[in-house]
Amino acid sequence: MARWPPPVRAVWTHPAFGIGLLRGAVVNHNDVAVLTLARPVAQPALPLVGRGDPAPYQPGTIATILGWGVTSEGGSGSGVLRSGQVPMVADRDCVAAFGSSFDPAQMTCAGLPGGGVDRCEFDSGGPLVTGGRLAGITSWGIGCGRPGSPGVYTRLSSYVDLVGRQ
């Protein structure tokens, strides 16, 4: 029986990846990496968004987020893959929530105005899917599911050419 998941053969991390802090939360910039598996898998990959495509990020577009992270602030990790549905949030609202720590050229955010559904600790690297395409990568946020504090994701349309070469 083949080992699952297959071993990783190579890891590429964006050379300008950086970390900062905002109100005690870690803020990631250029938060994108590619893991190359040692062998192919039978499961099909999600198609990626197009370079510069604004459609997946339109405010109100419903996105699916997935992860094995904690289910509440200070909670323990989930033993099963969990998913949630959240609307994409306008860049101006993300800037209002996070100030200059939010860079719309490389980030997008999604979440319910009243909170409740969100990514949380240990969900980093998980997918944000809109329209059946991988549009984002779980990156950072302040707390988990807090009102007025949407989750922040890497805007994959800004990196798709770079990721596709890895």
Steps between C-alpha positions, in 0.01 A plus 500: 500500500633844405576740781247784539568778472791443264833645609593851393784515247552878491380816674500845343422807713459850360841669538341820636285326763486720809335513840374799697268561794163674529326522838683186613416302185756375249468665158651315204610667177567309174355199681521235231690172470488190280553145621598254227406143584736212437234317298177589323168457678178375345291794619455784251640838594278806523551737210670827595351845447632695203775759530350832608143360482281723722183285475573258788558792738182699436334601829220261588634210293460190713824317577560163660777479760642172631735398779590281796565794734349584834127564503510791746760736645712308748331173397656176383550382142235317306547130431302535178517733203249779552357746252309825507337741259592868523447800273792684347551845657578823313865608516400837652330315787811287553713816512252647750537189718879457475647831383825496305565139608249396232648521149229452234764425236591178677215434745124456502261441786177317561262467791158572637450855634373358830777239518443139599647321195871546437841345464686460827836391641655204314288558188787685330572380149146372451293585192255779428289382205268714287322385186671160517848656481775545757494877557680537832714346770415540868755747637411701814239686700424643840327245717257246360157595375496839668247757375663757271820293466486283186759235422789605275611284208778519244352640175612215277428688175804716584728197523356246256777541238769461765328201663445332163876497433581309817 
